Amino acid sequence: MKQSEIRELSNAELVEKIENLQNELTKMKINHGISPLENPMLIRKNRKDIARLLTEKRRRELNA
């Protein structure tokens, strides 16, 4: 997810996206522990997307 896409999201969409990605990350970690994922780099990509979303959320809180 690109930063420009993240900036276009509303606050509600931002929070919803964070929750969805965190749930997805948890499921991916559990599945990877049981049997290796086909592409384990997706875990890293997911973590970075969550960090980008949280950074944008914090930036908006500070600007408000």
Phi, psi and omega in degrees: 000129182275157181298324179295324177292323181293320181294335181282344182286147174281170181299318180295318178295324180297312179296317180297317180296319178299313181298317180297316181292324178294319176296317179296319179297317178300314179297319180295320179295317179296313180297323180290329177290327181281307177217139185303139177288156178294320179229091182292347178292343177296330178296314179296316179300317180296315179300318181292323177296319178298317180298320179297317180294317179295325178296316178296319179299315180294321179299319179293322178296320181288328179284336183283000000 
